Amino acid sequence: MPRRINALATWLLQLEPDEVAAILLHRRDVADRYLRTLKDLATQLTDADSVHAGEDTLDQGALDVLGAIVAQGNSGTVDTVCAELRCSLGDFERAFGELKQRALAWPEGSRLAAINSVRTSGATQGKLTLRPPAPGRRKASAVSPIVPAMSTVDGVARLLAHCEQDTFDARYTGGVATVEIRRVARALRVADGVLRLWLELAAEAQLVGVDRGRLLPTRHGDAWLDSQPGPRLAALVHAWQRMDWRPEPDQARAALRDYPGAAGLLLRRSTLERFQADEAFTHTSELVADLSWERPAVHDERATAAVISELESLGMVAGGALTPLGVAVRDGGDVEAAAVELMPPATEKAAFQTDMTAVVNGLPSPELSATLNLVADLEDNDAARVWRMSAGSVRRALDTGLSADEVLGRLAAVSEAALPQVIEYQVHDVARRHGHLTVTDVASCVRATDPVLLQEIVKSKRLASLKLRFLAPTVLASAQPMAETLTALRRCGYAPTGLDAGEQSIVETVERKRAHARGERRPDHRRTEVDDLELTQLAVRLVEQERPSAGRGSPRATAARMLRDQNVFLRDEEVVLLSSALVDGSRVEIKYATGPRNTETHVIVPTKHLEGIVSADLADGTSRDFEIGHVRKVALPG
């Protein structure tokens, strides 16, 4: 490692300030540290994490050249690398220029050397991959993104409804298994990848959470369902911006897991930034190929194509160009305002049919959903939502304390036209039978005005678990509490109501189970990056301080003057000897204080002198820095 650092530092000494500035601009992470010399810069540039980060910014052609240099053991030449990759000199120079700008490879005389710790795992063997043709562009046309955006918003709502009404199991160790994703995808009649997108969006937006191994909606999800389509879409778009998983369109993957790093974030962000609002890509497949060549460490064709599908499904891209919503996301604008402008208002009316169904085209408003969910059951949730009324659903509405006329009034308020007579007949028919039976909690009692009806109930074998017995001709005692008795009677087709001790009807409310949402990811608060001007100034300082100053006397005199100011222990002849070694690169022997009464003897070849520090090569081939103030003696070796 020291020899490679020295080789890199030697090459850096040959560069001009603008060339060093280019390296700092491409390897910004090394500028976060305080750099004193170009050798310090070389040390930081060889850090493994920094090397891997720099390598991840390479295009495919530069990666191929780097792989060939490493494969030839850092002893190849331009001719041998070009011969191995079967490429022209011009294509090689372009790719090698990318490596030099990141200090990942450099020339050492006629040989080509690469930095330590490079992986080159994505390099193509035996050829240099040329950039594909530039993606075709055309003027953007007005393509509406409303349909796919509405489908995604509605799909997440369908997912929440499924989580509440049916089971969606999650593993206790975290995440949702592939087999469970496939099962629910079949139930919702969508592809596995689409369901996973809905699931990740819902979890990231805190609309669903895990409770005892089951996915359930959250309170935040309830508020989301009660909002208008625009704010719903905005919440999903904000969640998309935080998703860090890489899409795998070919097969279902376990979802809701924590993924290390920010590969998914970078993939989505860099894909979005390539789109424009005024120009559209003729074929997005050409953009996928170009991105995969430009940044192979981030993009691959399948994942990038899946991200473009995500952008289209959320209304950020349509017809190969950015929509106003996509522009707001890319530029940090008002996402919610753009989403509200994009999405049409929620549907306020439903079409009631003679087959006891209510059809809603588009997304229903919260008020319409609340009314239909009260009186009917959601039957179909595809392009149009369909609710179906039944005796049980009407009874559920009457159980809340509403009369038949109040139920019909609510339905008429949300109907596009007059209600069909069959619906009015159904409501009045259920209302006439509603309340004929009353249940009192003794452990409970069943009462009726018709003794014959109670005789029928007592003889029912399906109600044997209640152990009913007569207390009076119109009163039965049940061995089960009121809630269980009501459930058993309703299961057998009766429509009883519950009364409290004051003979008042009990308005039944079922508390819905809700889970706690996963905490929202917070952006990392990292140190502010050094801007371009500061990087350029740093490059100029590093280069200029390594060059001899003109007009300040001879180099020996200048070095001796600086050494005398930094060490009060050395005699004048020792100062002169050390300054000559600095200028000539000759060997000297020094005694170096390592403690109050401890000294070490070293034979060194001084290489650099800056700010009271002498960098030197030792006899064993290693390098070391010595503080001038700790040098106690200087002599010729031997």
C-alpha positions in Angstrom: 0.0 0.0 0.0 2.7 2.6 0.8 4.3 2.1 -2.6 1.0 2.5 -4.4 0.3 5.7 -2.4 3.8 7.0 -3.3 3.2 6.1 -7.0 -0.2 7.9 -6.9 1.4 10.9 -5.1 4.2 11.1 -7.7 1.6 11.2 -10.5 -0.4 13.9 -8.7 2.8 16.0 -8.5 2.8 16.1 -12.3 -0.7 17.5 -12.6 -1.9 21.1 -13.0 -4.3 22.7 -10.5 -7.3 22.2 -12.9 -6.5 18.5 -13.2 -6.3 18.1 -9.4 -9.6 20.1 -9.1 -11.2 17.6 -11.5 -10.2 14.7 -9.3 -11.6 16.5 -6.2 -14.9 17.2 -8.1 -15.3 13.5 -9.0 -14.2 12.3 -5.6 -15.8 14.8 -3.3 -15.7 12.5 -0.3 -11.9 12.9 0.1 -12.3 16.7 0.4 -14.3 16.3 3.6 -11.0 15.8 5.4 -8.2 18.3 6.0 -5.6 17.9 3.4 -2.1 19.3 3.8 -0.1 17.8 0.9 -0.7 15.9 -2.3 0.6 12.8 -0.5 -2.2 13.2 2.0 -4.6 13.4 -0.9 -3.1 10.2 -2.3 -3.6 8.5 1.0 -7.3 9.5 1.1 -7.8 8.5 -2.5 -6.7 5.0 -1.8 -9.2 4.4 1.0 -11.3 1.4 0.0 -14.7 2.9 0.6 -13.8 6.0 -1.4 -12.4 3.8 -4.2 -15.6 1.8 -4.4 -17.7 5.0 -4.3 -15.7 6.4 -7.2 -15.8 3.1 -9.1 -19.7 3.2 -8.8 -19.8 6.4 -10.8 -18.0 4.9 -13.9 -19.7 4.2 -17.2 -19.5 0.8 -18.7 -16.6 1.7 -21.1 -14.4 3.1 -18.4 -15.2 0.0 -16.2 -14.1 -2.2 -19.1 -10.8 -0.4 -19.4 -10.2 -0.5 -15.6 -10.9 -4.3 -15.6 -8.3 -4.8 -18.4 -5.7 -2.8 -16.5 -6.2 -4.8 -13.4 -6.3 -8.1 -15.4 -2.9 -7.3 -16.9 -1.4 -6.8 -13.4 -0.8 -3.1 -13.7 2.0 -3.8 -16.1 0.0 -3.4 -19.4 0.4 -0.6 -21.9 -2.0 1.4 -24.0 -1.3 -1.0 -26.9 -1.9 -4.2 -24.9 -5.1 -2.9 -23.3 -6.4 -1.8 -26.7 -5.5 -5.1 -28.2 -7.3 -7.0 -25.4 -10.5 -4.9 -25.6 -10.4 -4.7 -29.4 -11.0 -0.9 -29.3 -9.7 2.1 -31.1 -7.2 4.5 -29.5 -9.9 7.3 -29.3 -12.4 5.1 -27.4 -9.6 4.0 -25.1 -8.5 7.6 -24.4 -12.0 8.7 -23.6 -12.5 5.8 -21.1 -9.0 6.2 -19.6 -9.7 9.9 -19.1 -12.7 9.0 -16.9 -10.4 6.9 -14.8 -7.8 9.6 -14.5 -10.4 12.2 -13.5 -11.3 9.9 -10.5 -7.6 8.9 -9.8 -8.6 5.2 -10.3 -5.9 4.7 -12.9 -2.9 6.7 -14.2 0.1 6.3 -16.4 3.5 5.2 -14.9 5.8 5.8 -17.8 4.7 3.5 -20.5 2.8 1.3 -18.1 -0.8 1.7 -16.8 -1.5 1.4 -13.1 -4.7 1.1 -11.2 -5.4 2.0 -7.6 -5.7 -0.6 -4.9 -9.1 -2.0 -3.8 -10.9 -1.7 -7.1 -13.5 -4.4 -7.7 -14.2 -4.3 -11.5 -16.9 -6.9 -11.0 -19.1 -5.4 -13.7 -16.4 -5.1 -16.4 -17.0 -6.8 -19.7 -14.2 -9.2 -20.7 -12.5 -9.0 -24.1 -14.2 -5.9 -25.4 -14.9 -2.3 -24.7 -18.6 -1.6 -24.5 -19.5 1.5 -26.6 -22.2 3.9 -25.6 -25.6 3.0 -27.3 -27.1 5.5 -29.7 -28.6 8.5 -28.0 -32.3 8.0 -27.1 -34.6 9.5 -29.6 -36.6 12.5 -28.6 -39.7 14.3 -29.9 -41.8 17.3 -28.8 -43.9 16.3 -25.8 -47.6 15.8 -26.5 -50.5 16.1 -24.1 -50.9 12.6 -22.7 -53.1 12.5 -19.7 -51.7 10.6 -16.7 -55.0 10.5 -14.8 -56.0 6.9 -15.6 -52.8 5.2 -14.3 -52.6 7.6 -11.3 -56.2 7.0 -10.4 -55.7 3.2 -10.7 -52.8 3.3 -8.3 -54.7 5.4 -5.7 -57.6 3.1 -6.0 -55.4 0.0 -5.8 -53.9 1.2 -2.5 -57.4 1.7 -1.2 -58.4 -1.8 -2.4 -55.3 -3.1 -0.5 -56.4 -1.3 2.7 -59.9 -2.8 2.3 -58.4 -6.3 1.9 -56.2 -5.9 5.0 -59.3 -5.0 7.1 -61.7 -7.6 5.7 -59.4 -10.5 5.1 -56.0 -11.7 6.3 -52.7 -10.5 5.0 -50.0 -12.3 7.0 -46.7 -10.7 7.9 -43.7 -12.5 9.3 -42.8 -11.8 12.9 -39.2 -11.3 11.8 -40.4 -8.5 9.5 -41.6 -8.3 6.0 -44.2 -10.2 3.9 -43.3 -13.5 2.3 -43.4 -14.1 -1.4 -46.1 -16.7 -1.2 -48.4 -14.3 0.7 -47.8 -11.6 -1.9 -48.8 -14.1 -4.6 -51.9 -15.2 -2.8 -53.2 -11.7 -2.2 -52.3 -10.6 -5.7 -54.5 -13.4 -7.0 -57.3 -12.2 -4.7 -57.0 -8.6 -5.9 -56.5 -9.7 -9.6 -53.2 -7.8 -10.1 -49.7 -8.8 -10.9 -47.3 -9.6 -8.1 -45.1 -6.7 -8.9 -48.0 -4.3 -8.9 -49.2 -5.5 -5.5 -45.7 -5.2 -4.1 -45.6 -1.5 -5.3 -49.0 -0.8 -3.6 -47.8 -2.5 -0.4 -44.5 -0.7 -0.2 -46.2 2.6 -1.0 -48.9 2.0 1.7 -46.2 1.0 4.3 -44.0 3.9 3.5 -46.9 6.3 3.7 -47.8 4.8 7.1 -51.2 3.6 5.8 -50.7 -0.1 7.0 -48.8 -1.6 9.8 -48.1 -5.0 11.3 -50.0 -6.2 14.4 -49.5 -9.7 15.7 -48.3 -11.0 12.4 -51.1 -9.5 10.4 -51.2 -6.4 8.2 -53.9 -3.9 9.2 -54.8 -0.4 8.2 -53.6 2.4 10.5 -55.4 5.4 11.9 -53.4 7.4 9.3 -54.8 5.1 6.7 -58.3 5.9 7.8 -57.5 9.6 7.4 -56.0 9.0 4.0 -59.2 7.2 2.8 -61.3 10.1 4.0 -59.3 12.6 1.9 -59.7 13.7 -1.7 -57.9 12.0 -4.6 -55.3 14.8 -4.9 -54.0 14.6 -1.3 -54.1 10.8 -1.6 -51.9 10.8 -4.6 -49.5 13.3 -3.1 -49.1 11.1 0.0 -48.1 8.1 -2.2 -45.7 10.2 -4.3 -44.0 11.4 -1.1 -43.7 7.8 0.0 -42.2 6.8 -3.4 -39.5 9.4 -2.9 -38.4 7.6 0.3 -38.5 4.0 -1.0 -35.0 2.4 -1.0 -35.7 -1.1 -2.4 -34.8 -2.1 -5.9 -37.7 -3.4 -8.0 -37.6 -6.9 -9.3 -40.3 -7.1 -12.0 -39.6 -10.7 -13.0 -40.8 -12.3 -9.8 -42.4 -11.4 -6.5 -40.0 -10.5 -3.7 -40.5 -10.4 0.1 -41.8 -6.9 0.9 -41.6 -4.4 3.8 -38.0 -5.3 4.7 -35.2 -2.8 5.6 -32.6 -2.6 2.9 -29.1 -1.4 3.5 -27.7 1.5 1.6 -29.6 3.9 -0.8 -29.4 2.0 -4.1 -33.1 2.2 -4.6 -33.2 5.9 -3.8 -30.4 6.6 -6.3 -32.0 4.5 -9.0 -35.3 6.2 -8.8 -33.9 9.7 -8.5 -31.4 9.4 -11.4 -34.1 7.9 -13.6 -36.6 10.7 -12.9 -33.9 13.4 -13.6 -33.4 12.2 -17.1 -37.0 13.1 -18.1 -38.0 16.5 -19.4 -41.3 18.3 -19.6 -40.9 19.8 -23.1 -39.3 16.8 -24.8 -40.5 13.2 -24.7 -38.5 10.1 -25.3 -39.6 8.3 -28.4 -38.9 4.9 -26.9 -38.2 4.5 -23.2 -36.3 1.3 -23.9 -33.6 3.4 -25.5 -33.4 5.5 -22.3 -33.1 2.3 -20.3 -30.2 1.1 -22.4 -28.4 4.5 -22.1 -28.8 4.7 -18.3 -27.6 1.1 -17.9 -24.4 2.0 -19.9 -23.9 5.4 -18.2 -24.2 4.1 -14.6 -24.0 0.2 -14.5 -23.4 0.2 -10.7 -26.9 1.8 -10.2 -28.9 0.9 -13.3 -29.8 -2.4 -14.9 -32.3 -2.8 -17.7 -35.0 -4.6 -15.7 -34.9 -2.4 -12.6 -34.8 0.8 -14.6 -37.7 -0.2 -16.8 -39.7 -1.1 -13.6 -38.9 2.4 -12.1 -40.2 4.0 -15.3 -43.4 2.0 -14.9 -43.6 3.3 -11.3 -43.3 6.9 -12.6 -46.1 6.3 -15.0 -48.3 4.6 -12.5 -48.0 7.6 -10.1 -48.7 10.2 -12.8 -45.2 11.7 -12.9 -44.4 10.5 -16.4 -46.8 10.2 -19.3 -46.0 9.7 -23.0 -42.3 9.7 -22.3 -42.2 13.1 -20.8 -42.6 14.7 -17.3 -46.0 15.8 -16.2 -46.4 18.9 -13.9 -46.5 16.5 -11.0 -43.2 15.0 -12.1 -41.6 18.4 -12.5 -42.7 19.3 -8.9 -41.1 16.1 -7.6 -37.9 16.6 -9.6 -37.4 20.3 -8.7 -38.7 20.2 -5.1 -41.9 22.1 -5.9 -45.3 21.9 -4.4 -46.2 18.2 -4.9 -49.5 18.4 -3.2 -50.7 21.3 -5.3 -49.6 19.5 -8.5 -51.4 16.3 -7.4 -54.6 18.2 -6.7 -54.4 19.9 -10.1 -53.9 16.5 -11.8 -56.5 14.4 -10.1 -60.2 15.0 -10.8 -62.5 15.6 -7.8 -64.0 12.6 -6.2 -67.3 11.2 -7.5 -70.2 12.5 -5.3 -73.0 10.4 -6.9 -73.7 6.7 -7.5 -75.9 5.0 -10.1 -78.4 2.7 -8.3 -79.6 -0.3 -10.4 -82.7 -2.5 -10.2 -80.5 -5.4 -9.3 -79.8 -3.8 -5.9 -76.4 -2.5 -6.9 -74.8 0.9 -6.8 -72.1 1.7 -9.4 -69.6 4.5 -8.9 -67.3 5.5 -11.8 -64.0 7.0 -10.6 -63.0 7.5 -7.0 -65.9 7.9 -4.6 -65.9 10.9 -2.2 -65.5 10.1 1.5 -69.2 11.0 2.1 -70.3 8.7 -0.8 -68.2 5.8 0.5 -69.5 6.2 4.0 -73.1 6.1 2.9 -72.7 3.1 0.6 -70.6 1.2 3.1 -73.3 1.8 5.7 -76.2 0.4 3.6 -74.4 -2.0 1.1 -71.4 -4.3 0.8 -68.5 -3.6 -1.6 -68.7 -6.3 -4.3 -66.4 -5.2 -7.1 -63.4 -2.8 -6.9 -62.0 -2.7 -10.5 -62.4 0.2 -13.0 -65.8 0.9 -11.5 -66.8 0.2 -7.9 -69.9 -1.8 -7.2 -71.8 -2.0 -3.9 -74.6 -4.5 -3.5 -77.5 -4.1 -1.0 -79.0 -7.0 0.8 -81.3 -7.6 3.8 -78.3 -8.0 6.0 -76.7 -4.7 4.9 -79.9 -2.8 5.3 -80.4 -4.3 8.7 -76.8 -3.1 9.6 -77.9 0.5 8.7 -81.1 0.2 10.8 -79.0 -1.1 13.7 -77.3 2.3 13.9 -80.6 3.9 14.9 -81.7 5.1 11.5 -85.3 4.7 10.4 -86.3 3.4 6.9 -87.1 6.9 5.7 -83.7 8.2 7.0 -81.9 5.4 5.2 -83.8 6.1 1.9 -83.1 9.8 2.4 -79.4 9.2 2.6 -79.4 7.0 -0.5 -81.5 9.5 -2.4 -79.0 12.3 -1.6 -76.1 10.4 -3.3 -78.1 8.9 -6.2 -77.7 10.3 -9.7 -81.5 9.7 -10.3 -84.6 8.6 -8.5 -84.1 5.4 -6.4 -85.5 2.3 -8.1 -88.7 1.0 -6.4 -87.1 -2.3 -5.6 -84.6 -0.6 -3.3 -87.4 1.2 -1.5 -89.4 -2.0 -1.1 -86.3 -3.8 0.3 -85.6 -1.1 2.9 -89.2 -0.9 4.0 -89.5 -4.7 4.2 -86.4 -5.1 6.4 -87.6 -2.2 8.5 -91.0 -3.9 9.1 -89.3 -7.0 10.5 -86.5 -5.0 12.2 -87.0 -4.9 16.0 -89.6 -7.7 16.2 -87.1 -9.4 18.4 -85.4 -7.6 21.3 -82.5 -8.9 23.4 -81.9 -8.0 27.0 -78.6 -8.8 28.8 -79.6 -11.1 31.7 -77.1 -13.3 30.5 -79.6 -12.3 28.0 -83.3 -12.4 27.3 -85.1 -12.7 23.9 -88.6 -11.0 23.8 -91.2 -10.9 21.1 -94.8 -9.7 20.7 -95.7 -12.9 18.9 -95.5 -16.1 21.1 -95.6 -18.3 18.0 -92.3 -16.7 16.8 -90.6 -17.6 20.1 -91.9 -21.2 19.8 -90.3 -21.4 16.4 -87.0 -20.1 17.8 -86.9 -22.5 20.7 -87.3 -25.4 18.4 -84.4 -24.4 16.1 -81.5 -26.8 16.4 -79.2 -24.2 15.1 -79.8 -22.1 18.2 -79.2 -25.0 20.7 -76.0 -23.3 21.9 -78.1 -20.5 23.4 -80.0 -23.0 25.6 -83.2 -20.9 25.2 -86.0 -21.3 27.7 -89.3 -19.5 28.3 -89.6 -17.0 31.1 -93.0 -15.9 29.8 -95.0 -16.5 26.7 -93.2 -13.5 25.1 -89.8 -13.8 26.8 -87.0 -16.3 26.4 -83.9 -16.6 28.5 -80.5 -17.2 26.8 -77.5 -18.8 28.4 -75.2 -16.5 26.3 -74.5 -12.8 26.7 -76.4 -10.4 24.5 -73.7 -10.0 21.8 -73.5 -13.7 21.2 -77.2 -14.1 21.2 -77.7 -11.4 18.7 -75.0 -12.9 16.4 -76.6 -16.4 16.6 -80.1 -15.1 15.8 -78.9 -13.0 12.9 -76.9 -16.0 11.5 -80.2 -17.9 11.4 -81.9 -15.2 9.4 -83.7 -13.2 12.1 -83.3 -9.5 12.6 -83.3 -8.8 16.3 -82.3 -5.5 18.0 -80.6 -4.9 21.3 -82.1 -3.0 24.1 -80.4 -1.6 27.2 -81.8 -1.7 30.7 -83.8 1.5 30.0 -85.5 -0.1 27.0 -83.5 2.1 24.6 -82.1 0.7 21.4 -78.3 0.1 21.5 -76.5 1.7 18.6 -73.9 -0.9 17.7 -70.5 0.2 16.7 -67.7 -2.2 15.8 -64.3 -1.0 16.8 -62.0 -1.7 13.8 -58.6 -3.2 14.5 -55.8 -0.9 13.6 -52.0 -1.4 13.6 -49.2 1.1 14.4 -47.5 2.5 11.3 -43.8 1.9 10.6 -41.9 5.1 11.4 -41.2 7.4 8.5 -37.6 7.4 7.2 -35.8 10.6 7.9 -33.2 12.0 5.5 -29.7 11.8 6.7 -28.3 15.0 8.1 -24.8 14.9 6.8 -22.1 17.4 6.7 -22.5 20.0 4.0 -20.4 19.2 0.9 -17.6 21.4 -0.1 -18.7 23.5 -3.1 -17.0 23.7 -6.4 -15.2 27.0 -5.7 -13.7 25.6 -2.4 -12.6 22.4 -4.2 -10.8 24.5 -6.8 -9.1 26.6 -4.2 -8.0 23.5 -2.4 -6.5 22.0 -5.6 -4.6 25.2 -6.3 -3.2 25.3 -2.8 -2.1 21.7 -2.8 -0.3 22.1 -6.2 1.3 25.4 -5.6 2.8 24.6 -2.2 4.6 21.6 -3.7 6.4 23.7 -6.2 9.6 25.6 -5.4 9.1 29.3 -4.7 11.0 31.8 -6.9 12.8 34.9 -5.6 13.3 33.6 -2.0 16.9 32.5 -2.2 18.2 29.0 -2.9 16.2 25.9 -2.0 18.8 24.9 0.6 18.7 28.3 2.2 14.9 28.4 2.3 14.7 24.9 3.8 17.4 25.7 6.4 15.6 28.9 7.4 12.3 27.0 7.9 14.0 24.2 9.8 15.8 26.6 12.2 12.4 28.3 13.0 10.9 24.9 13.8 13.7 23.3 15.9 15.8 24.9 18.7 17.8 21.7 19.5 19.8 21.2 16.4 23.2 22.9 15.7 23.6 25.0 12.6 25.6 22.3 10.8 22.9 19.8 11.6 20.3 22.1 10.1 22.3 22.5 7.0 22.8 18.7 6.7 19.1 18.1 7.0 18.1 20.9 4.5 20.6 19.5 2.0 19.1 16.0 2.4 15.6 17.5 1.7 16.8 19.2 -1.5 19.1 16.4 -2.8 17.1 13.4 -1.6 20.2 12.0 0.2 20.3 9.7 3.2 20.8 11.0 6.8 20.6 9.5 10.2 18.5 11.2 12.9 17.7 10.7 16.5 14.0 11.2 17.1 12.4 11.9 20.5 9.5 9.6 21.3 9.1 10.5 25.0 10.8 12.6 27.8 13.9 10.4 27.9 13.4 8.1 24.9 14.9 8.5 21.4 14.9 6.4 18.3 17.6 6.3 15.5 16.4 6.2 11.9 18.2 6.4 8.6 15.8 8.3 6.3 15.5 9.8 2.9 13.5 13.1 3.4 10.9 13.6 0.6 8.7 16.4 1.8 8.7 19.2 4.3 5.5 21.1 5.2 4.2 22.8 8.3 6.7 21.3 10.7 6.4 17.8 9.3 9.1 15.9 7.4 7.9 12.9 5.3 10.6 10.4 4.7 11.2 6.9 3.3 12.8 4.5 5.7 15.4 1.8 5.0 12.8 -1.0 5.2 10.8 0.6 2.3 8.1 2.1 4.5 7.2 5.8 4.8 6.8 7.9 8.0 6.2 11.5 9.1 8.5 13.1 11.6 7.8 16.3 13.5 10.8 18.7 13.1 10.6 19.8 16.7 11.3 16.2 18.0 14.5 15.7 16.0 17.4 15.8 18.4 20.4 15.0 16.2 21.3 14.8 12.5 24.4 13.0 11.1 25.6 11.2 8.0 24.8 7.5 8.1 27.5 5.0 9.2 
